[in-house]
Amino acid sequence: MEQVIIPIIASGYYWHLPFLILVISLVYSATRHDDWRIISIEAYRWGMRMLSFLGMIGIFLYLVTLIP
């Protein structure tokens, strides 16, 4: 019998992803700059980069699953 994961339960693994992206981008930006304004701008930029990178990986994996 094949084990099937219900998508609602599986999505629980991804609840921490936005918080991790926020914390990682803030810490990375804070190690490079001292001014809070610049830190927040850089954190936003890094957050967008990480989200787009992870989104591209997700789209790629989805497209791979469509191949017969």
Secondary structure, 3 states (H helix, E strand, C coil): CCCCCCHHHHHHHHCCHHHHHHHHHHHHHHCCCCCHHHHHHHHHHHHHHHHHHHHHHHHHHHHHHHCC
